[in-house]
Amino acid sequence: LNSHVSRQTVCFPVVQQGSSKRRDDRYLPVRKILSKHWQAFFAAEFGSSPSGSFCMDCCAQFLVSRAAIRVHPVNFYESLLEAVESRTITGYDLEIFWRLIMHGAN
């Protein structure tokens, strides 16, 4: 077991589908965070852009194995730490990405 994810997983299409208006898009704030941070912090590890659906878990509570942590190089985590310390990225922003980081894109 590389990781354990919560039962409160939410998945949504990265690109808004259908004819609903932006103001009705309940995932718009999350899509904005994805767009804001993807190239700077996640593209090198996960590809040039998120595709299909993006899944996240509520509340940033998870169990993860050493193997899951070691999937990414130390400098990946260092860049995230530096971004938090410089207030470039917030803990709330990172909460959206923990599932991806620790569990992968699937």
Salt bridges, closest charged atoms under 4 A:
ASP25 OD2 - ARG31 NH1 2.41
GLU45 OE1 - HIS72 ND1 2.68
ASP57 OD1 - ARG99 NH1 3.52
ASP93 OD2 - HIS37 NE2 2.80
